[in-house]
Amino acid sequence: MRPRTRIEFRDRRHRRLRQKVQGTAARPRMSVCLTGRHIYVQFIDDLAGRTLVAVSSLAAECKGTKATVAGAKKLGALAAQKAKEKNINEVVFDRGGSAYHGRVKALADAAREAGLKF
C-alpha cells in the first residue's frame, strides 16, 4: 500500500536504510531520532540487541538545549564524548530516515570534530 503521510514516508526510508546499516560491538550504530522538541542519539549493538550509550536533549548536561541546529551541534559533541568514555571510536551513522542536512548534518559534523569516525 502506498504511504500517504509524512511519517509513513519517513518510516519507509528508515526501513530501507536499516537493510544496509547494522551495528556491532566493535562498530555500533549511531542512531539519530529527531522530534519537534528534542533530539535523541543512541549507540546500538544490533548483534546483541543492546544500547551501549544514549544521549538526548533532555539530559542534565543539555539543559535548555532545543531541537535546533545549534542544539544538534552541542548534542553531537556530547554524544561523541560519552561514546569515547565507553571506548567507542568508530560508528555506523543511522540518520533515521531523515534527510542528511540541517540538524542531522550539524550533529554528525560535531560528532566527527569531537573524534568519532564514520
PLY file of the C-alpha trace (Angstrom):
ply
format ascii 1.0
element vertex 118
property float x
property float y
property float z
element edge 117
property int vertex1
property int vertex2
end_header
0.00 0.00 0.00
1.25 3.45 -0.89
2.27 5.64 2.08
0.12 8.70 2.46
1.59 10.69 5.30
4.95 12.29 6.01
5.52 9.82 8.87
4.82 6.81 6.65
7.30 8.10 4.05
9.97 8.56 6.76
9.31 5.06 8.16
9.69 3.56 4.69
13.01 5.38 4.15
14.22 4.24 7.57
13.35 0.59 6.86
15.20 0.78 3.54
18.22 2.32 5.26
18.24 -0.32 8.03
18.62 -3.10 5.46
22.12 -1.77 4.77
23.20 -0.43 8.18
23.96 -2.76 11.08
25.90 -2.07 14.26
28.31 -4.42 16.01
30.11 -4.25 19.35
33.28 -3.01 17.60
31.42 -0.52 15.40
27.97 0.32 16.84
25.17 2.07 15.02
24.76 5.75 15.91
21.00 6.18 15.65
19.53 9.71 15.49
15.89 10.47 16.23
14.53 13.96 15.68
11.27 15.31 17.02
9.90 18.81 17.05
11.15 19.45 20.58
14.05 17.08 21.23
16.92 15.16 19.64
17.88 11.65 20.74
21.12 9.77 19.95
21.82 6.11 20.74
24.83 3.90 20.12
23.42 0.42 19.46
24.99 -3.03 19.14
22.46 -4.74 16.85
24.01 -8.20 17.16
23.47 -8.24 20.93
20.35 -6.07 20.78
21.73 -3.61 23.35
22.00 0.15 23.63
25.56 0.97 24.69
25.22 4.74 25.20
22.24 7.08 24.98
22.19 10.88 24.97
19.31 13.28 24.42
18.47 16.94 24.65
16.58 16.02 27.83
19.84 15.16 29.65
21.04 17.31 32.54
24.17 18.30 30.55
21.95 19.72 27.79
19.50 21.64 29.95
17.92 24.39 27.86
19.04 22.87 24.55
16.35 22.94 21.89
15.92 20.87 18.74
17.73 23.40 16.55
20.94 23.29 14.52
22.84 24.86 17.44
21.35 22.30 19.82
22.26 19.48 17.44
25.91 20.63 17.39
26.04 20.66 21.18
24.39 17.23 21.40
26.71 15.76 18.73
29.77 16.81 20.69
28.29 15.45 23.93
27.37 12.14 22.25
30.91 11.73 20.93
32.34 12.48 24.36
30.09 9.86 26.03
30.98 7.33 23.32
34.71 7.95 23.85
34.23 7.24 27.58
32.86 3.79 26.60
35.81 3.23 24.18
33.68 3.69 21.05
35.77 5.30 18.31
34.11 4.12 15.09
30.39 4.07 14.37
27.92 3.47 11.55
25.67 6.50 11.12
21.90 5.91 11.01
20.05 9.12 10.14
16.68 7.52 10.92
15.04 8.21 7.57
15.67 11.94 7.79
17.46 13.84 5.04
21.16 14.49 5.66
21.00 18.25 6.07
20.21 20.77 8.77
20.09 19.25 12.25
21.26 15.78 11.16
24.29 17.18 9.33
25.16 19.53 12.22
25.01 16.65 14.71
27.17 14.41 12.51
29.76 17.12 11.86
30.02 17.94 15.58
30.50 14.25 16.41
33.24 13.97 13.77
35.01 17.05 15.15
34.87 15.52 18.63
36.72 12.44 17.35
34.21 9.85 16.15
34.94 8.13 12.85
32.14 7.26 10.42
0 1
1 2
2 3
3 4
4 5
5 6
6 7
7 8
8 9
9 10
10 11
11 12
12 13
13 14
14 15
15 16
16 17
17 18
18 19
19 20
20 21
21 22
22 23
23 24
24 25
25 26
26 27
27 28
28 29
29 30
30 31
31 32
32 33
33 34
34 35
35 36
36 37
37 38
38 39
39 40
40 41
41 42
42 43
43 44
44 45
45 46
46 47
47 48
48 49
49 50
50 51
51 52
52 53
53 54
54 55
55 56
56 57
57 58
58 59
59 60
60 61
61 62
62 63
63 64
64 65
65 66
66 67
67 68
68 69
69 70
70 71
71 72
72 73
73 74
74 75
75 76
76 77
77 78
78 79
79 80
80 81
81 82
82 83
83 84
84 85
85 86
86 87
87 88
88 89
89 90
90 91
91 92
92 93
93 94
94 95
95 96
96 97
97 98
98 99
99 100
100 101
101 102
102 103
103 104
104 105
105 106
106 107
107 108
108 109
109 110
110 111
111 112
112 113
113 114
114 115
115 116
116 117
